[in-house]
Amino acid sequence: DIHPVIFKGGSASVMSTAAPTRKDDFQVILQDLPKTGRLLKSPLVFLDMPAAFCGLFDGLRSSGAAAEFCARNFHKHLLPRLSARHTAWEDFELCDVLKETVEALDQALLASQCLFEGCSVAVMLQIGKLVAAASVGGTRVVMKRRGKPAKVVVEPHVPSDPDEARRVEQYGGNIADGEVGSNFRAVGEDEKEEELLRIRYGAHCFAVMGMSPEDVKGVKDIKEIRKIYRRKSLQIHPDKVPEHLKELASIAFGKLDAACEAVEYMLGTNNEATRTLVGLLHRFDQTNGIMNQQEATGILGVSNAAAGESVVNSSTRTIHKLLSTSVQDEVRRDVERGEQILKEAVEGLKRTWEVPPPSRRRIGCTRGLGLRDLKKPGPAVRCLPDFAEVVEIKPGDDFCIGMLSDGVSLTLEEVGVAMEKQWGRPKATSLEICRQTRGKGGQQPSVSATCMYYEHSEPEAEVKPPKRVKTDGTQVKVKHILLRHKDIKVHDPDIRPGKLASKRNLAEAESTLLDVIEELMKQDCSNFPQVCRRISECTTADNPITTAGDIGWLTKGAGPADDPILSAAFSLKVGAVSDITPSPRGLHILLRVG
C-alpha cells in the first residue's frame, strides 16, 4: 500500500573541538528503501510506502572507526530481514527487526579489527504509516509534535541510571566520574576513601579482599582469611567512617563480607583450582581489560592459538572443580569470568593490530556496539536497544523525531525550540541543534543530530498561478539562492560574473544558508529579492528585482527521478522556504511562488 505520508530527513555534524579534523560520528539516511534494495539485490517490493531508514552512529573512545564500520554495514543486515517478509508489518515486528539487526551488526563489529572501538547507535525505520525508533548507548531520541513540547522517547544509557550501574558492577566493570571502564584505580581524598573505592569496585572476590596470587599461595590455614576480613572490616565499617562516606562504606562492607565467604569456600574446596583462578583473574586485571598477543602469551604460557586451546581446556577443567550445586553466586561468577578470560586469551594470540591505549578506554555510556573488552569476560557493557512506542501516522499528524549524539548538551526545551524554529526543514534543524550546542563554548566532543519530519499529507488547495498559467499540479514555480563551496568541481556556466571559485568549505556554506533561512523567515520572505541579490552566486540573482533568483516553472517527471531540486520544489507549499538542498551546482534554498 502507498500511504499519504510525507517524510523528510536530514543530518548535521560538527567535529570535536579537541580534534577538529577527526570524524567521530556518521549518519545514514535511506529515503527510499525499495530503491536501495533493488540496487543491492534485496528486493523489497512488498513494503508499504513510503519506506525509509535513518541511523546515527556516534563514535566512542575518541574514534570514529566503529561508527564508520556500522554506518557502512547496517543495511547489509537490515535489508535481507526486510526482504524475507512479504506480508504487512505489525508494530512489534518493526522493533524485532531493528533489535535483530543491531545485535547482528554488533557481532560483525566484534569480529572485525574494530572490536575494541565502539559506538552508540540511534535508528529509525518507517514502513508505510508505522515509525519505529530505537537507541543503544549515549544517543537519545526526541519527539515533538508541532506546537507541543518536545519529549524524550528513548533515554540514553548512562552510568547515573541505578539499574545500569548495578549491571556494570555485577560483571566486573567500574564507574568513576560518570564513566565506565574495566580497570579501576582508586583515587580518593585520603587512604580510607581509596580503600572503600577499591573494595567497592573490585572486579572479583580476590580483588575485594586485596589478595594477590602470592597472598593466596601463602595461606596455610583457611582461618587466615577470616583474620584478613576482620582487619579490613574494622577499617571500613560504616560506624568508623565520616558521614559523607557512610553510604559507600555500607556497600563496600557488604561486598567484603560476600568476598570473604567466597574465598574461604574456594580454598576449602580445592587449593590448586583456587590458585589457578586467582592467577588468571589477577593477570587479566593487569591488562587493563584488553588482551593483546603479549598479554595472552603471559596468561597461557604459549604463543600460538593451537597450543593455547590445549591450555584453555586443561585450566578450565581445573577451575571448574570449584563449582557445585550449592556454590555461591560470587564463586560461580568468578569461575565463569576465569573461563571467559581463558577464551579471550586464545583470541588475543591471533591479534596483530593495535588496541586503544588505556587513556581513552573509558566511556560515558553503559551500552554500545563493539567494546569487546567491556563485554568480555563479563557483559559490563551490553548491546540491547530500547525502543520508543511505535507511532502510527494518522490524518492531521505533523511531528518531528530527532536522534541526538551524546555530545548534544542542549536541554529538552532548547531542542524543541530548534525543531519548531526550523519546522519541516530537517537539515536546517540538525544544523541549528549543532550550532546551539557549539555556542555553549568550552571543550566539546563531536556533535551530531539527525532529524526526520513526518506529515500526513492532505490534497493541496488549488492556487491560482499568476498570469493565468495553466497547471494541473504537475508544475511548480520556484526561486532559489545558490551558494557554492570548494568541494564543487564541475564547471558551471551560470555562475554570476566576478564570482571566483569558492574557498568556503561545506560546513561554512551550510552555516551561511542557515543564517539566510532565519533572515527570510523574519520577514515572511518579503525580503527574498534583496537577500538573493546579496548572497546567491547564480546568474538568476541579476534578474530584475521582482524576478531575482527565478528559475521558472518546474515540471514533475521532467528530470531524473532523484533530482534533489525537483524533489524539494514539489514538497513545498506556495510561499514556503525549502531546507538546505544540495545539488551538483552547490547548496540551494528554494522559495515556491506558484
N, C-alpha and C positions, 0 to 999 in steps of 0.2 A: 504494500500500500504506500501511496505517497501522501504524506500529511502536510497540511498548510502551516508549516513551521519554518521560520527564518532563523538561521544560525549564522553567527559571525564570530570569528575567533582571531585573537592577536596576542602578541607577546613582546616582552622587552627585557633586557638585562643590562646591568651596569657592573663593571669589573670591580674587584676588591680594591680598596684604596692602598692596601699594602702591596698588591701585585697587579697593577693596572693593565698588564699585558697578558695575564693568565686568565683563561676562560674556565670557570668552575661549574657553571650551570648551562644546561642545554634544554631546548624546548622542541616539541614536535606538534604540529597541527596538521591533521589529515581531514580536510573539509569534505571529501567525497570518498568514503571507504570503498564502495564498489569499483570506482575508477582505480584506486590504489590496488585493489585485489586483482583486477584484470592485468595490470602491469606486472604484478608479482606472481601471476599464475595461481591465485587463490580466489576463484570465482565467488562473488557474494551477491548473486542475482536475486536471492530470496530475502534480502534485508529490506525492511521497511525504510522508506526515505523521508527526510534526509538522514544520512548515517555518517557520523563523524567521530574522530578521536583526537584528544589533546593530552599531552603529557609534559610535565615539568620535572626535570631531573636535576637535583640540587647536590652538587659535589661536596663530600666531606673530606676531612683531613687535608685541607688546603690543596685539593687536587680535583681536576675535572675528568680524570681517566675513567672512573667508574660511571660517572654521569654520561659521558660520551658513549661508552660501551652500551649502556642501557637505551639511550636515545636512538642509536643505530640498530638495535636488535629487538626492540619491543614489538614491532609489527610482525617479526618472524614468529613470535609466539602467540600473538593475538589473532592474526588473520586466519590461520588454519582452524582455530577453535570456532571462529565465527562462520567459516565456510562449511564446517561439519554439520551445521544445523540448518534445516530447511523449513522450519515452522516458526510461528510467532514467538517472540521472546516475552517471558514473564519478568517481573521486577527482580526476583531473587536470582534468576538465571543471569542477568546482566552482572550482578555482584559476583556470582560464582565464576564467570568467565574472566573478570578482572582479577579476582583473587588467584585463580589458577595461572593466569599469565604472569602476574607479579612474582609468584613463587617459582615458576619455571625460569623466569629471567634471572632471579636470584641464584638459582642453581647454575645457570650458564655463567654468570659472573664469577661465582666461586670456583668454577672450573677453568677460568681464564687467568692470564697473568696479572689481572687487576684485582685478584681475590682479596688482597689486603686493603685496597682502596674501598670507598663506599659512597653511597649517595642516598638521599631521601627522595621520595617519588610522590607526586600527586598526579592522578589520571582522571580523565572524563571520557565516558563512552555514551554516545547518543545513537539510538536506533529508533527512527520514527518519532513518536511523541514521548518516548521514555529517555530520561537522562540519569545516568549513574555516575557518582564521583567517589573517589577513594584516596587515601593518603597513607604513606608509611614514612615515619621519621619526623624530621623537624618541619616539614611543609604543612601548611594549613589550607583549608578550603573555606571560602567565604561566599555567602549567597545574599543577594539583595534584590528585592522587588522594587520597581520604580515608585518613588515617593515614600517608601518604607525604610526603617532602619536596617542596616546590614546585620547579619548574624553568622557566627562560625558554625558550619555544619560538620566539619571534621577537625577536631583539635589536633595539634602537634603532639607527638610522643616525646615527652621531656622528663628529665630526672626529678622534677618537682612533683610529679604525679606519684602518690604513695604506692599505688599498685605496681607501677612501672619500676620504681626504685626497689621495691621488695624483690621483684624477679631478678633484677640486675645483681643484687647482693646474694641472692639464693644460689646463683650459678657462678659465683667467684668473681664477678665484676665489682667495681667500686665506683663511688660517686664522690667527687670533690670539686668544689667551686662550680657546681652546676654542670660538670662534665663527667662522661662515663669513660672508664678505662679498665684494662685487665691487669694493670700493675699499679700498686699504690705505695707511696712513701709518705708516712705520717708526718705532717708538719703542723704543730700546734704552738700555742703561746708558751707552753712550758712542758717539762717531761711528762707530767701526769696526763695532760691532754693528748700528747703524742702517743702515749701508751694506750689510752682509751681508743684513739682513732685506729691504731694498729690492730687492736683486738676487734673492733667494730667491723673493719673491712678485711680481716683475714680471709683468704680465699679457701682455706681448708683448716681442719682441726689442729694440725701441727703448727700452722702459721698463727692461729689464735693463741695457742699455748706458748708460742715463741720458741719452739723446739726445732733445731736443725737436725740433719741426719746423724751428726756426731752426738748430739744430745740423746737421741733415741738409742743409738748404739751403746751409749754409756749407762743406760738404765739397767741396773742389776736386780732391782726389786720393783714390782709394779706399784708398791706403796709410795715410791718416789714421785710418781705422777701426782698423787694427791697432795704431796708436800709443795710441789710447784704450783698447783692450783690454789692452795691456801695462801701462799705467799703473794701471788698475783691478785687474788680476790680481796685481800686486805688493802692492797694499793688502790683498787678501782671500785670498791664498794660504794654505792650511791651515798651512804652516810659519811663517807670520807672525802668527798669532793665538794668544791664550791657549788653554789646554787645553779650557776649557768651551765654546769657540766652534768647535772643530775640525770637529765633525760638520756644523754649519751652514755653515762655510766650504767644506767639501768639496762640498756640494750646490750652493752658490752659484757656486763655481768652475766646475763642470761646466755650469751654466746659462749663465754668462757666455761660456764657450768656444763653445757652440752658437749663442748670440745673435750673437756676432761674425761667425761664418761666414755666418749668415743675412743680416745687414745688408750684408756685403761682396757676397754674391751678388745681393741686390736692387739695390744701387746699380750694380753692374757690369752688370746686365741691362737696367734701364730706370730712369733717374733720375726722369723725370716720374711714373711709376707709383709709385715709392718715396715721393716727396714727397706724392702724393695719399693713399697708405696711412697714412703716419705722421701726417698731419694728421687723418685720421678716428680713428685709434686714440688719439691724444693728446687730441682734443676729447672723445671719449667718456669717457676717464679723468676729465675734469673734471666730468662729470655725476654722479659718484658712483653710476653704474650705472643710473639711472632717467632716461629721456628724456621731458621734458615739451615743450610747444609751443615754449617759448623756446629750449631746447637743440636741438631738432630744426631749428628755423629757422636757428640758428647753424651747424649742420653742413651743411645743404643749401643755405643761402643763399636759400631761398624760404619762403613762409609758407602755401602751400596744397598739399594732397595731390596734385592733378593735376600741378602743376609739379614736385613732389618726385619723382614717378615718372620723369620725364624725366632729372632729375639723377642718380637712382639708376642708371638704365640706362647713362648716359654714364660715371659714375665706376666702375661695376662692370666695364665693358669695359676701362677704363684699368688698374685694379689686377690684372685677370686676365692682363695682359701679363707679370706676374712669375711665372706658372705655366708649368711644363714637365713633361715626363715624368720628369725626374731631379731635380725640385725637392726641397729638404729638407723634413722634416716641420714644422719650425718656420716656414718660409716659407709652406707650404700652410695651416697653422693660422692664421697671422696674416692671410693674404689672405681666408680664409673668415670670420674674425672681422670684418674690414673690410666684407665683403659683408653680413653679418648686421646690422652697425651701420647701414648704409645702409637696409636694410629696416625696421629698428626706428625709424629717424628718420622715415620716411614714416608709420608708425603713430603716432609721437609728435605729428605735426602734427594728428592727429584728437582728441587727448586734451584734454578741458576740465576734468577733475576733479582733485582734489588727490591728491598722492602722499605716501607715508610720508616723514617727514623723515629725514635721514641718521642722526640719533641713535638711531633704532630699526630700522635696516635689517639689522643683523647678526642671525644666527640660530644656535641651538645644535645644529642637525642638518644633515645633508648631503643629505637627500631631503625632498620635500614637495610639496604641491599648491599651485598658484599661483606666486608669487615670480618673476614674469616677468623681472625684472632679473637674477636669478641663473641663468636659463635661456637668456637671450639677451644677448650674441651667441653664447655657448657654454654648454653644459649643465653649469655648475659644480655646480648642484643639479639633480637629476632626479626624475621621478616613476616609480619602479619598486618595486612591493611585494615584500617577502619573505614566504614562507609557512611556516606550521607544517605538520608532517606531518598529512595528513587523518586524523581519528580516526573509526573505525567503532565505534559504541556496541554493546557486546556484553552478554550476561547477566552480571550481577554488577558492571557498571561503575557507578561513582559518582565523578564528578570535577567540578572547577571550572575554568573559564577566566576569567582576569581581563585586561582591557585597561586599561592604565595610562598616563596622560599623563606627559610628561617632568617635570612638577612633583612627581610622587610620588618622594620621596627615600628611601623605606624600602628596606632590604636585601631580598634574595630570601627570606631566612629570616623576616623580620618580616612580609612579605606572606603567606607560608604560614601563619604563626601566626594572622593575622587571618582568613584563609579558614577554617581549622579551627575557630576560636572561634565563628564565625557560620555554621557549615556548613548549607547548604540555604536560607539567607536572603540572596539576592543584594543587596538594597537595604541591609540591615544590614552586610553585608561591605564594600560600597563605602563606606559611611559610616565604618566602622571604619578602613579604609585612609586615607581623607582626614583623619580625626581624628588618627590617629597621626602622619601627616606634618606636620600643622599643629602638633602638640605638640612638634615639634623646635625651634620658635621661630625668631626672626630674620625677615628679609625673605624672603618666599617668593612664587613665581609662583602662578597659579591651579593647583588640584589637582583631578584628575578620575579616577574609576575606574568601569568598567562590568564587572560580574561576572555570569557565567552558570553555573548548576548543571545538570548532566545526570545522569540516573539511569535505568538500565534497569529499568522497573517490574515488580514481581512481584505476583501476586494477594495482597491483604492478608488475613491470617488473620482469621477471623471473631471479633469481640469481642462478648461478651455484654453488651448495654447494661443499665444499671441499671433497676430497676422493671419488668423484663420487657417493655420497649417493643419491638415487633416492627420489625425493619429488615432490608432486603434489600440494603443497600449504597447505597440511594438517599437515605439520610438520615445526617446527622452532627449531633452536639450540640456546641455551642461556647459559650465565654465570651469576653468581649472587654474591652479597655481602650480608651477613646476619648479623643483629645486633639485639640482644635480649634486653628486658627491664624487669623490675621487675613484670609487670602485666602478663607475660607469665608463666603459671603454669604447662603446660604439660611437661612430660619427653621427652627429645629429644636425641635419641642415636647418632645422627650425629653431636653433638657439638664437636668442636676441643678439644683435651686433654688439661687439665690445665685451661680451661675456667670455672671459678666458676659461680654460679648463679649471674646474673647481678643485681647490685644495682641501676643502672640508671633508671630514670623514662621515661615515653613515650616521653615527651617533649625533654628530653636530647638526647634520641636516634634519634628523628626526626632531631634535630639540627645538630647532628654529621653527619647524612646521607646527609643533605643539603650541608654541607661542602664537603662531598665526591663527590657529583654531580658536584660541582663547580671545584674541583680539577681534575676530569676526563675530563670535558669539555675544560679545558685549554689546554690539550694535545690531544684532539680528541680521548680520550680513549686508547691511546697507552700505558698509564701507568696503565691500569686496573690490570694486574697481580700483580704488586708491591703493589698497593693500596689494592687489595683483600687480599694478604698475611698479610698486616699490620692491616686491620680492621675487616675482616669477621670472624665470630665465627662458621662457618660451616666447617666440615672436608674437604670439597672440596677445601678450601683455601690452603691445604697442598699438593694438586696435584703438579705434575711437573709445572714449572713456566709458560709454554705455555698453560696449561690447568687449571690454578688456577681458582677456582670458577665454573668450568664447570659442569653443571647438565644435559648435553646431549640434545638429541632430544626430544622435547615435541610434542605429537600428539593431534590434535584438537578433542575434544569429549572424550578423554581417561580418563578424571577425572570428578568430579562434575561440573555441568553447571556453578556454581557460584565460581569455583576455582579462587582466585584472581591472582595466578601466571600464570595460563593458559591465563586468560583474558588479563593480562598485556603483556605477551610474544607475543600473536598474534596481539596485537595492534601496535607492534613496526615494524619499517623498519630495514633492515640489517644495523648494525653499530650504531643504536640508543640506547640511555640510557633511561630506564623507569623512571616513577615517583616513589616516595617512596611508596612501596606496602606492606600492612600488610598481614600477614597470621598467622595461629596458632603457627608457629615457632618464629615469631618476625617480624621485618621490613626488606624488601629486596630492593635492586637496581638490576635491570636486564640489561644485555647487550646482544642484539641479534647479533649473529655472523654467522648465517646461516638459 
